[in-house]
Amino acid sequence: MQIASVDQEQQFVKTLPSKWPQFVKEIIPSLDAEKHKGQCGRIAVVGGSFEYTGAPYFSAMSSLRAGVDMAHIFCEDSAATAIKTYSPELIVHPILKARCEPGQSIEETSRHLANQVAEWLSSLHSVVIGPGLGRNPLILETVACIIEEVTKRQIPVVIDADGLYLVSVKPHVLENVASTVVLTPNVVEFNRLTRAFGIDDTSNAETRLRALAKSVCPGAIIVQKGPKDLIAAARSNMVVHCEEEGSFRSAWMHLNRNSTPSSEWFIPVYSACAMTRRCSLQAFKRKQRSMLTTDIIEEISKEFNTVFPLSSL
């Protein structure tokens, strides 16, 4: 599928809510005996601190449940043991530090730690930044350096939670980045970002969203989470609404990068919103007020197999 004109893009956006499963089938890796572990996706989560160990686990485990082969977590050293105990499926790297080594500055330490993470980047298809990250100054500076290394290699990156806080206090961290950067703010995070980038807060929601996408960087895609998710991209004037009642893998789009125009990045972004909503709805039906995040993760395989039965792939 190639989207070459404004009219084609508008038609594509109109059909996305009804046809996203069909579009996604085109990028789901096939399962066959010729493949080895890792060819269906390798992702990394940069996050996890002494206080917050669950968020990076949930992010990485969601990816595995959706069909990715390998999930790495680069976390603060004090969080590693706890995260390792959650699942033996995860590859945990206790690289991030909350304090500088004696005699080293924040700049020296952050660059040194980021270089350690960078050694793994050539083997990854996408990176998620922010879950459970915290706001320690050294860690934030380190992650700013990691973002630089990731985007320099044109690896798709998803930024959430305290990763969004980092972007709001260091707006230049994504300046001129042309590779795909997906930001997923809730209402509070969205307002913080619009203030950081000087967006007129008297504009309507869609105008602000489009303005933010174009202000962040050329490769930005913004998902404004809410009662319905709104999606805008820097390279498009469209705003896509996801109203599915209620994660596909950016890694899979990277695996298909040779045939992926920028507009088609709406596919995994919209699909992630839709599947999250579907899984949340099913978990709520089962657990209602006692629903937990782990209940949502348990629904991923069921919903994935409902939408994409093996017989159709």
Secondary structure, 3 states (H helix, E strand, C coil): CCCCCHHHHHHHHHHHHHHHHHHHHCCCCCCCCCCCCCCCCEEEEECCCCCCCHHHHHHHHHHHHHCCCEEEEEEEHHHHHHHHHHCCCCEEEEEECCCCCCCCCHHHHHHHHHHHHHCCHHHCCEEEECCCCCCCHHHHHHHHHHHHHHHHCCCCEEECCHHHHHHHHCHHHHCCCCCCEEECCCHHHHHHHHHHCCCCCCCCHHHHHHHHHHHHCCCEEEEECCCCEEEEECCCCCEEEECCCCCCCHHHHHHCHHHCCHHHHHHHHHHHHHHHHHHHHHHHHHHHHHCCHHHHHHHHHHHHHHHCCHHHC
